[in-house]
């Protein structure tokens, strides 16, 4: 209702050229629409309460398969659960399937069928503790099911997105190759650095990363996207020159494609989506001969994530990822002015300037 009421004053203020006032009202409009979309997204299906602790038949498509640090693995299915009782009750949506002992062999795109009891995710035992139920609700998951035997999950077909199925197969081949040519301990670290998979890293190695302050390299973020984009451009730009293609923008097309494939392989985490969107939009701006503004690019990336996934706003990863980049964009011009006195023509002054610049960014 408030969103609808705001539309008229926004239009009137814009027509009268009260741009600051209309912009402020427009921000409120987006906030109200965002709250509405978030409320709709975290509202469980009406039929959930009638299916709780009942035996159901579940059929759906695997949209995620991950190992759990506490042991076993979990599947996220998108499909329908139908009660065995008469009359039957149907609930459509996402359900988390958990195995505490074994690893599910299924992967993205597999259509499966199984039976079990529907339960709700657990609530925190103490006030202020991590709320697992709300965490899953932000991802559109309102029900869970525990499976004792992973063989009870039977594959009946293939579905999902064709591109994502190919990306997941590619990731599987990369993991297999790493396991074949690299020793186990090194393989776990390499998969953590390149694919963001930290579950196989032993506790002593991970603690060593924490003690040395280098654990950030195990979290795929803008650094990884920048390296991927830079090396892809350095690879394809000489090829463009060998083929005598005049437009240098042709070398940007493979960069965008590789970034999209890599982000899909990692799993569209907030930091990865933010970095990927920034690089792709910056490339498009260069191709269109437009100036870039980091705050505008950040806002577009954030809006894109929140439109698709409103619950991301409350995730620490989303808040820290965008907060850190916004802080760098705001503070670096000030630090650049302070570093002006270190600039110079001599090589050691240029090196000193770059080292200080990189240090300030990471601080």
C-alpha positions, -999 to 999 in steps of 0.1 A, spaced: 0 0 0 28 24 9 46 16 -24 15 24 -44 9 57 -24 45 68 -32 42 64 -69 21 96 -74 44 120 -53 75 106 -70 60 114 -104 49 149 -93 83 157 -77 101 145 -109 79 166 -131 86 197 -110 123 189 -111 126 183 -74 152 157 -82 166 152 -47 131 148 -32 120 124 -59 152 104 -55 146 101 -17 111 89 -23 123 65 -50 147 49 -24 117 45 0 97 29 -28 124 3 -35 128 -4 3 90 -10 7 90 -33 -24 120 -51 -11 104 -57 23 73 -70 6 93 -94 -16 114 -105 14 83 -112 34 68 -132 6 100 -151 1 104 -163 37 67 -172 42 64 -210 43 38 -229 21 4 -232 37 5 -270 34 37 -274 54 21 -276 88 -2 -304 76 27 -324 63 50 -321 93 62 -355 107 42 -374 81 55 -400 56 56 -384 22 67 -393 -13 91 -367 -27 100 -361 -63 122 -333 -76 153 -320 -92 187 -317 -74 198 -280 -74 227 -284 -50 248 -312 -35 274 -304 -8 295 -322 18 290 -311 54 318 -303 77 300 -321 105 299 -353 84 277 -367 56 262 -346 29 230 -328 19 209 -324 -12 186 -295 -20 156 -307 -41 132 -285 -59 99 -304 -64 68 -317 -47 61 -337 -16 29 -357 -15 16 -373 17 7 -410 17 -25 -403 37 -59 -401 22 -68 -374 11 -33 -366 0 -16 -332 7 9 -317 -17 36 -292 -9 58 -277 -37 91 -259 -31 126 -267 -19 135 -294 7 168 -301 23 177 -338 23 203 -347 49 225 -378 54 246 -378 85 269 -407 74 272 -411 37 277 -389 6 249 -386 -19 261 -396 -54 236 -373 -72 246 -340 -87 229 -309 -101 201 -317 -126 194 -352 -115 157 -359 -110 151 -382 -80 124 -399 -60 124 -408 -23 103 -413 8 106 -400 43 93 -378 70 90 -340 66 104 -319 95 112 -283 102 147 -269 106 158 -266 142 154 -234 161 183 -219 182 185 -233 217 197 -201 233 187 -165 227 209 -148 201 223 -180 188 225 -189 151 190 -194 137 193 -223 113 156 -222 104 157 -185 94 190 -191 75 173 -218 53 141 -198 50 161 -169 34 171 -195 7 136 -206 2 139 -239 22 113 -245 48 114 -283 53 140 -309 59 142 -347 56 168 -371 71 178 -402 51 195 -431 68 205 -448 35 215 -427 5 205 -456 -18 169 -447 -10 173 -417 -32 166 -431 -67 175 -412 -99 146 -413 -123 158 -388 -150 176 -356 -158 164 -320 -156 176 -286 -145 195 -260 -166 216 -274 -195 244 -248 -190 246 -254 -152 247 -292 -157 277 -287 -180 294 -264 -155 289 -289 -127 304 -317 -148 333 -294 -156 339 -288 -119 338 -325 -112 364 -331 -139 386 -304 -124 383 -319 -89 391 -354 -103 422 -341 -121 435 -323 -90 430 -354 -70 449 -375 -95 480 -353 -100 484 -336 -66 491 -351 -32 460 -353 -9 469 -324 15 480 -302 -13 449 -311 -34 426 -300 -6 444 -266 -4 444 -262 -42 407 -270 -44 401 -245 -16 420 -217 -35 406 -224 -70 371 -237 -62 363 -223 -28 359 -259 -13 374 -258 22 357 -288 36 385 -312 27 412 -290 42 425 -305 75 420 -286 107 457 -281 113 463 -267 78 433 -244 80 445 -231 115 478 -224 99 461 -202 74 443 -184 102 474 -179 122 493 -164 93 463 -142 83 461 -157 48 428 -176 52 412 -150 29 428 -166 -1 406 -197 5 375 -176 0 368 -171 -37 362 -133 -41 373 -104 -63 410 -113 -62 402 -146 -79 378 -130 -105 405 -104 -112 432 -130 -118 409 -151 -140 398 -120 -160 434 -107 -164 449 -140 -176 420 -147 -200 426 -113 -216 463 -118 -218 457 -151 -235 431 -140 -261 445 -106 -269 477 -120 -286 454 -144 -305 433 -115 -317 465 -98 -330 477 -130 -347 443 -132 -365 447 -95 -374 413 -86 -359 412 -48 -355 387 -44 -327 404 -50 -294 369 -55 -278 367 -90 -294 392 -101 -267 367 -90 -240 341 -115 -251 360 -146 -239 368 -127 -206 330 -123 -200 323 -159 -209 350 -173 -187 339 -152 -157 303 -164 -161 314 -200 -163 337 -196 -132 311 -178 -111 286 -206 -120 311 -232 -110 318 -216 -76 281 -213 -69 270 -177 -72 281 -166 -37 276 -129 -29 313 -120 -32 317 -139 -65 285 -123 -80 296 -89 -69 331 -92 -83 318 -108 -115 292 -82 -121 317 -53 -115 342 -67 -139 316 -75 -166 299 -41 -163 333 -24 -164 342 -43 -196 308 -33 -211 315 4 -201 349 3 -219 333 -13 -250 306 14 -251 332 41 -244 315 51 -212 329 64 -179 326 40 -149 315 49 -114 323 22 -88 293 32 -65 269 29 -94 283 -5 -104 281 -16 -68 245 -5 -66 235 -23 -98 252 -55 -86 235 -53 -52 201 -46 -67 205 -75 -91 213 -99 -62 185 -87 -40 159 -88 -67 167 -125 -73 174 -134 -37 160 -108 -11 173 -128 19 209 -121 9 206 -87 25 208 -103 59 238 -125 51 271 -115 66 288 -124 33 267 -99 14 271 -72 39 309 -75 43 315 -80 6 297 -48 -5 307 -29 26 344 -35 21 343 -25 -16 323 6 -8 348 15 19 377 11 -4 359 33 -31 352 60 -5 385 60 14 411 54 -14 408 89 -29 418 103 5 447 78 8 458 86 -28 463 122 -19 483 112 11 505 90 -10 513 116 -36 546 125 -19 559 90 -25 554 92 -62 584 97 -84 602 88 -116 628 65 -99 619 28 -99 622 24 -61 598 53 -55 572 37 -79 576 3 -61 572 20 -27 541 38 -39 525 5 -52 534 -14 -21 518 13 1 487 14 -21 482 -23 -20 488 -23 18 462 4 24 436 -15 3 440 -46 23 440 -28 56 
